[in-house]
């Protein structure tokens, strides 16, 4: 069977219908060849007068079942080949496109070299991604060559691809680390500020606000016992609120804040009093010690003076010895009180 006559009949309107002796040439799809061709630009090629016709064979072989099966099989293959021929004819060959893509790459390369000679261009933007070109060639699109001075090249991409970002994120990790460290230090400073605001500033009345000053003056007027009783009452109220409240309301929060301030101020007053008392006691003790030292020094000077020693000797010899006993040589009460007399005895 001749398979060349099974090609697509796309030009039947202009070339005329195919007949038994007319078919298309394999090399020239637009020409009709054969003996009985009535239309077509090329009909001067001579072919054998008798050609094989499937329909004639089918008519002549009706009585032979084996031949009939073969003819049916051939006709089925013919229908399949017709569809294949139509598909092949409609497919656009990619060889010309690839040639055009190579030419486009060459033009892009030349333009890139010219721009690099004039000024320094980032290599990530001066070259077109080869993956993008291959995808563009497969999808049937072309790379668009720009005539502008910009080093950017626009091309269509298929799918999600990573854009050229070379050098855009240099030092980003270090900057994030410094930011986290700065935020941590800022939080620490805020915590310290809150703690300083919670407690009164002892010894620095300039930094105290008006409310703290009023509280301090009011507490100072009371005695130590009154301050201690106030502390106990406030702490009992805090304990009650903590035991009876699951979700604290705004009024409870305000009460707790006031209690904390009262306790803090009262504690500060007690600390100041204890410090003042200790200072006064130490001051009195130091004064007494200094006076005693002065008296001791004066007595030492008086005892060591020559005049005092002579006087003591005279007094020792002028004392009557009536109170002395010969046997026991006991010393009288007056002699026992004087150390010089005791030594001589």
Secondary structure, DSSP 8 states (H G I E B T S, - for coil): ---GGGS--TTHHHH----TT-EE-SS-TT-EESTT--SSS-------S----HHHHHHHTTT-HHHHHHHHHHHHHHHHHHHHHHHHHHS--SHHHHHHHHHHHHHHHHHHHHHHHHS---HHHHS--HHHHHHHHHHT-------SS-S-------S------TTTTTTHHHHHHHHHHHHHHHHHHHHHHHHHHHS--TT-TTSS-HHHHHHHHHHHTS-HHHHHHHHHHHHHHHHHHHHH-SS--HHHHHHHHHHHHHHHHHHHHHHHHHHHHHHHHHHHHHHHHHHHHHHHHHHHHHHHSHHHHHHHHHHHHTS--TT--TTT----HHHHH-HHHHHH-
